Amino acid sequence: MNDIVDWVATVHPAARGGAWQAIERGGSDRQFWRGTDAASGLVAVAYGMEKAENARYADCAEFLLSQGVRVPRVVAHDASARFLLLEDAGAEDLWAHREKSWPHRRALYASALEQVARLHASDLAVAAASGVLQVPFDENLYRWEQEYFFDHFLGARPADLAPCEKQAEELAARPRVLLHRDFQSQNIMVQGDEVTLIDFQGMRAGLAGYDVASLLYDPYVAMDREERNELSNLYFQKSGRSDVEAWTDELLGCARQRLMQALGAYGFLGRVKGRAHFLSHIPAAAERLASLCDIKPEWRTLGSQVRAAASQ
């Protein structure tokens, strides 16, 4: 901690003498501190090399700001020391509002969907040329997510792989946009009636439906079917899409895919990394995935396996 405090005082002298409070966030190898007093309005970050994408955060933020997406401004970055100094996006995330009334939450979700629609509309070719993208979502990446789910949640590959293989193939064939990649309630910060997106360093070419599904089927937050449909329609309008059937098919396929990825991550972080609190999210994620599998006959066997695995 002393090293990063000294660094902040060097790159941003106005923060010298400020106090810093640790922020507990997520499952990565990053450490966060929120500044107070002279350092108020700032967040300091120390990141490791567990994920190479963390080193691209500053470049990603600069690109997204240039596209009109609301993200924290990077005040300073030292790539050799792996330190970041960021504008503070606030202490409350969208998850913290999960018990509020639907009109209150709807307004915040609408703001979040407006920001992600702006991200999706960004020039993908310019982003690629800027060197800020991770490997794109292609058939191989969708299959990797599925294998992650088999290994760390299901415990075995299902007897019938055909629905998963077909899903990977069909999603990979759809037109791609710039994707946030982890667009869920704890990565959307709230200040008043405005939201700010964080943890976008994994952005890549992919499907808009993957981001929207990550938010609407978020295992961290309860949402009923009517609320989910209302927000799906809201994104449909904001994004200027014209084919409702194609959008619905994309969203549901991406929701199955994203929930597989989430369940694999909960299993890996909880059982392999020893972060047991992630295991508490398995029941909600498993039931969301199983319910989506119930919709189509070819997915129902997997849905039964998901429910069985979640009950163990």
N, C-alpha and C positions, 0 to 999 in steps of 0.2 A: 504493500500500500504506500509506503513512503516514497518509493521510486516514482509512482505515477503522480503523487501529489507534487513532488519536486518538478516533474516534467510539466504539469499543468501550470505551475507558477512561472515556468520559463516561457511557455508558448502563449500564456494568457495571464499576464501579470496582474490584471484586475481581480483575479480569483485568489491571489496570494492571501493566506491567512484564513481562508474559508474552511468550513467543516464539511466532512464527507460521511455519508451514511450508506452502508451496503444495501444493495437491492438484490433480493433473491429472485432469479428468473430462470425458468425452463430447464432443459437437460443438456445444455452445451458446456464447453469448457471455457466460457467467457465469464468475467467478473464485472459487475457494474456498481458504481457508487453515485449517489445523487448529492450534488453540492448544496450547501446552505450558507447563510450569511454572505460573505464576499463571493462565494462560489455559487450562489443561487442562480437557477436557470440553466445549470450545466449538468451533464452526466458524463462521467469518466468511465472508460471501458478498457479492460485488459483482455486480449484474446490470445488463445493458444493456437496450435497447429493441427488440432484434431480434425477441423474442417478447413480446408484451404480457402473456401468461399469467404470466410470471415475477413480475410485480408482485402477483399474487394468491396467491403461495405462503403467506404468513402467514395469510391468511383461510382458505385450503384446509386448512392444518395445524390451525387452531383448530376448524374444523368436524369434521374426521376424528377428532381427539382427543375431541370431544364424542360421537362415535358409537362410541367404544371401539376405534378402529383405532390400532395402534401406529405412530406417526410421530414425528419429532423435535419437541420443544417449541421454539417460537419465543421466545427470550429478549428480543429487541428487533428493531424494524423501523423504518427511516427511508425512507419512500416517496419523498421528494424527492431524497435522496442515492442512493437505490436500494441500500441496505445492509441486510443481514440478519445477525442473530446467532442461531445455532441451538445447541441441545443436540447434542453429538456422538453420532452413532449408531454409531460404531466405524469402524475402518480397513479391515475386511474385508467384501467383498460376497459374495453367494452364488456368483458366478462364481469366486472364489478357491478354492472348495471343489470345483471340477469334477472333480478327479482323485481325490477321496476315495472310499471304498467306498460302494456303493449304500445300505446301511443308514444310514450317516452322512448321506448326501445326502438320502435319503428323509425322514428326520426333519426336516431343514431345509425341504425343499419342502412337507412337510405343514404346518409352522408358517406358511410363506408363504401357502399356499392357505387356511389358516384366517383369516389376516388379510384377504386379499382377499375371501373370502366374507363377512366382516363388513362390509367396504366396500360390497360389492354389496347387502347387506341394509339399508344406510342409507336413510333416508327421502329419496327423490329430490325430492319436492316441497319439503321443508325446505331441501335443498341449493340448489335453484333459487331459492327465496326469499332465501337468504343471499347470492346473487350470486357464487357461487364456481365456476360452471360455464362451460365453453367451449361453443361451438355443438354441438348434439347430433349423434350419428351418424345421419344420414338418408341417403336414396338419393344425394343430391348429394355428400355427403362421401365415401361409398364410391366413387362415380365419380371424384371428385377424386383419391383415393388411387390408383385404377387408372391415371388419366392420368399421374400422377406417375411411376408404374412404367413406363408406355409411353415417356415422354419421357426419363427419366434412366437406365433400365436396358435396356429392350428396343430402344430406338432408333426405334420405329415402332409405330403401332397395329396390332394383329393383324388379319388379313383377316376373321376371324369373331369379332365382338364379342359375339355372343349369350350365351355362357356368363357373361361378365363382367357384362353388363347384367342378366341374370337373377339372378345372385348379389347384386348391389347391391339389386335390388328385393326379393328374398326376405329378406335380412338386415334391411333397413329396416322390414319388416313385423312383425318379431318384437318382443315386449315388451322394453322397455329397463330397465336398472338403472343405478346410479351406477358409472361406469367409471374405473379408474385411468388408462388409455390408453397407458402405457409400462411395463407390468408384465413386466420381464425381469430376468435374473440380476444385472445391474450396478446395478439400482435397488432391490435387497433387501439390506440390511446385516445382518450377523451378529455377535452378541455372545453367546458361549457357545451355549446352545440356543435363544436368542430371536432373532427377526428384526424389523427395523424397515423400513417402506416409505419410500422417498424419491422425489423427482421426480414428484410426483402433481399438479403445478400445471396439467396439461392435462386434468384429470378433467372428465367430461361424461356425459350420458346415452348409453348404448350397450348392447352385448351382453356378458354375462359371458363368453361364449365367446371374445371378442376378447382379454380379459385372460388367460384361461387358455391360449389358443393362443400368446400372446406369450411365456409362460413355457415351455410344453412343446415348442414348436417354435423356441425361441431359437437363432439361428444361432451364438451365442457358446459354446454348450455341447453336447457330444455326449450323446444320449440314445437308447436303443434303443426299439423298439416296445413291448416288455413293460413297461419303466419308464414310458413315456408313458401306456400304458393304465392302469397301476396308479394313477398320479397323477390321470388323468381320472376314474377311478372314485372316488377319494378326494374330489375336489372335488364330484362328483355327490352323494355322501353328505352332505358337510358343508353343501352348499347346500340340502338338503331337496328336491331335484328328484325327480320321480316317473316321467318318461318318458325312458327310456334312448335310444330311437331319436331323439327330438327333440333331446336333448342332443348325441348324437354328430354329427348332421347340422349343428347349430349350430357345434360345435367345429371340424369339418373345413372348413366354409365360412369361418369366421373365420380359420382358419389360412392358407388360401389368400390371403385378403384382407390379413392382417397381413404375410405374407411378400412380397406385392407392394409394400406400403408400405415395408418394410425394404429391399428391393432398390432401390427408387426413392431412398430416403434414402442408401444406400451410394454409389449412382452420383452423386447430387447433391453430397454432402459430399466424395467422393473426386475427382471430375472437375471440378466447378464451383468448390468451395471450396478445393481443393488439399490436402485432408486425406487423403493417399494411404493411410493405414493402414486406412481404412474399406473400401477395395477388397479387402482380404484376407478380408473376411467374405462376399464374393459367392459363392464356390463352395459353401459350406455352405448358405447361404440358397437359392441357386438349385436345388440338388439336393433340398432339402426341398420346395420349391414344385413342382418337376417330379414328384416322387414322389407328391404329393397330386393332381396333375393326371392321373397315370396311373390313378387309381382309377376315374374316370368317363370314358367314351368321348368325350363332348363337350368335355372339357378336354385331351385328349391332344395335339392339335395345338399348343396353347399350351405344353404341357410340353416338346415338342420344340424350340420356339422359345426357351424359357428356357435349355435346355441349350446350344443353339447360341450364344446371346448370352453365356453364362457362359464359353464356351471361347475367345472372341475376345480 
